[in-house]
Amino acid sequence: MKKGNGMKKNLRKRLPSTTLDAVKAMKRGEREAEQEMLGPGFHSRHQIHKSKKTYTRKMKHKQNRETNV
């Protein structure tokens, strides 16, 4: 039984090293630009969509719900 699928090995065999270096440089540049914009640390790119029907105890949500009812 094999462990893993060996995707990295296959990718290295198929692509020339210059292409891999270019991809690495692009990723590194994007990461540095993102850190300059947002600051260091983790920042999620997408937020989860919350249902309007989800119960919450926060006052700001209770006020909106009372006016809509």
CORRAJO-V510099 format. One record per residue. N is the residue number from 1. PHI is phi in whole degrees, -180 to 180 (NA if undefined). D_FIRST is the distance of its C-alpha to the first C-alpha in Angstrom with 1 decimal. Layout:
N_PHI_D_FIRST ; N_PHI_D_FIRST
This chain:
1_NA_0.0 ; 2_-84_3.8 ; 3_-100_6.7 ; 4_73_9.7 ; 5_-111_11.0 ; 6_68_13.1 ; 7_-63_16.3 ; 8_-66_18.5 ; 9_-62_17.6 ; 10_-65_18.4 ; 11_-66_21.5 ; 12_-66_22.8 ; 13_-70_22.6 ; 14_-82_24.4 ; 15_-100_27.1 ; 16_-69_29.7 ; 17_-64_30.1 ; 18_-65_33.4 ; 19_-67_31.9 ; 20_-64_29.4 ; 21_-64_32.3 ; 22_-66_34.4 ; 23_-64_31.8 ; 24_-61_31.5 ; 25_-65_35.3 ; 26_-64_35.8 ; 27_-62_33.5 ; 28_-63_35.3 ; 29_-64_38.6 ; 30_-63_37.8 ; 31_-65_36.7 ; 32_-65_39.9 ; 33_-64_42.1 ; 34_-65_40.7 ; 35_-67_41.3 ; 36_-66_44.9 ; 37_-72_45.5 ; 38_-103_44.0 ; 39_95_44.0 ; 40_-72_41.2 ; 41_102_38.4 ; 42_-88_36.3 ; 43_-135_38.0 ; 44_-71_36.5 ; 45_-89_37.0 ; 46_-130_37.3 ; 47_-104_38.8 ; 48_-74_37.9 ; 49_-77_40.5 ; 50_-95_42.3 ; 51_-72_43.9 ; 52_-66_47.7 ; 53_-85_47.6 ; 54_-67_45.5 ; 55_-75_47.6 ; 56_-142_48.5 ; 57_-93_51.1 ; 58_-67_52.1 ; 59_-63_55.8 ; 60_-62_55.4 ; 61_-80_53.4 ; 62_-67_55.8 ; 63_-64_58.7 ; 64_-65_57.2 ; 65_-71_56.4 ; 66_-65_60.0 ; 67_-74_61.5 ; 68_-81_59.3 ; 69_-79_60.0
